[in-house]
Amino acid sequence: MTVSVHTDGPVAFVEIDNPPVNAASFAVRAGLMEALAQTEADAAVRAVVLLCAGRTFVAGADVREFGKPPAAPLLPDVVLALEGARKPWIAALHGTALGGGLEIALGCAYRVAVPEAKMGLPEVTLGLLPGAGGTVRLPRLVGPVAALNIMASGKPVGAARALELGLIDAVLEGDLRAAARAFALDIAEADKPVLLNARDVPAFDAEVLHQRIAAIRAKARGQNSPEAVCEAVVNATRMGAEEALAAERALFLRLKDDPQSRALRHIFFAERSVGKSLAAGEALPSEHIGVVGGGTMGAGIAAAALLAGFCVTMIERNAEAVAAGHARVVEVLGGGLKRGVLTEDAHARCLEAFSGSDEYGALASADLVIEAVFEYMDVKHAVFKALDAVVKPEAVLATNTSYLDVGMIAKAVRKPSRVIGLHFFSPAHIMKLLELVIPPGADPDAVATGAALGKRLGKVTVPSGVCDGFIGNRIMSAYRRACEYMIEDGALPAEVDQAMRGFGFPMGIFEMQDLAGLDISWAMRKRQAATRDPAQRYVDIADQLCEQGRFGRKTGRGWYLYDGKTAQVDPEVTALIEATSARKGITRVSMSGDAIMGRILDVMQAEGRAILAEGIAARAEDIDVVMVNGYGFPRWRGGPMFMASEGAEI
Ligand code: 3H9
């Protein structure tokens, strides 16, 4: 039974059991209606406790049902029916009461929760708004400003904060069932609280609400759901409940069929299914992680591992480099403490679990070592040879290379099958994406160990085969090249960047290069010059900038001129670009923003198709997950391959 009723004296327990996350699918909705009828009809029942089996209270509507025709009873009607019960219902929350789950709880007369429970309305992250009365009931319960913050951010609040806000009535310690029963007996004889729908919105500061709405609109960058959330909250403050519920329903239905929501749902499921088809291997237990290299990347990886509870040993060439690497990690952890994402205790534990050394022997007990040194094959080989001499025979060895052949690197060790690639993105303790690079012949246990590490670090871990740049950097190289062609053919960097921002990227490719620094890729291009195919078109504008010492933001000049953090178009760069086109005999033709972005998208999709055909990515969805989580592709567009499959236009 998906929903069962069990009576214990005057208290009835209605329990939902719909693994994995108790989503409010058809069987749950129908079961709740039956449970309501049964408990209303049972004269012995004075109060009803609604709770869930398994790891969580209802985590939302069943998103998988959104592509199908709706089947009655619909969730808004179920919530209305619960709200109309003659007997008090008490929602007893544990895990994550999200979306439609929290809306069910809002239909109950009371809400109680265990201290660890979290509550939220994350619909906006799926391109939706709460559609089962949440936009109407939450503002009436906690006030419109707090309700707007919860709905527009999509972020859950903890039980303590929920109690402060008045979202729940009590935090219950100990066994939830027993504590909720005691709560039910306490309130069974009291008058039922006034229905949320019958209440007025509490007094609020209209100016504050308008400022919040303006800030949300400014941040939405083309997304429709934040705007709909704002509209619904304003409705809740101006309309009676019935009218506001009808308006919410209309907004919800419009958003459900909006391509933005389809795209966000696509990414939601793509992220959860990525890597599931990997060959079965057994992850080796890992507690001690080694990191070779204490630069920005190595320090970020070390910090990420410490934050996830690992012991970390960092290796550098000499005592001075060890100290510098150590300082970088300490700085990252200190930042976490300052921002409040780390408690004092957790911060102290991280520092205690961290050590540095200039002796590879310190890695003798490491279960997994990640190398993050310079991108030169001979340097990598030296590191892997040194590791091979000291680590346990079963330890997994990983390289964080961004583009070198992982199979070639593996040749430095006696058992190459234990070598994999773990390609992190900078800053490694923040960026969600991890490419798990699998060279031919890799041991499935080593691969499973890398995947398990990614999971524990909270990363979205995407398997990739070996090729130049793997999935993400290979696609980025392709569209960067296309952008260089476009500036030689007639567009200007600011026009390309503007087109990308307009599409939804947080920044354009040229701004991004200025931020990262132009010198590293310049050095790489110089190394590759001898092997470059002379027949292939080559744009040397970036080289010319570097020759003038224009390395990007850090030198105050790159593709743009910088005054502090503000980028300005530099007429000298424009002149240099125009002179280059003239030197090559190219008649410059200007391009519209749509034409620029259309070209970028075409190139991304063509490279994505090649990556799939070569088996570098297992699925088109994986490419979308990479582009969205590592390269700023707007999530609400679903990724380049999703756009291609939908025939979507810019
Ligand atoms: C909504 O409620 C609309 C209403 O306002 C109005 C209605 C009219 N549906 O993430 P995990 C699956 S919109 C279907 O790996 P975790 C997921 O695909 C919804 N399936 O676990 C995966 O399946 P599989 C608002 C769902 O412990 C499995 O559950 N709610 C749903 O890391 C485990 O997921 C949300 O947006 C769903 N709603 O995290 C909450 N949710 O095993 C979305 C999960 O086959 N969910 N699945 O791969 C989450 O944020 C996380 O899943 C949660 C658990 C925090 C609950």
Residues whose N, C-alpha, C, O or C-beta is under 5 A from the ligand:
A	BS01	3H9	P20 V21 A23 A59 G60 A61 D62 V63 R64 L75 T96 L98 G99 G100 P122 E123 L129 P130 G131 A132 R272
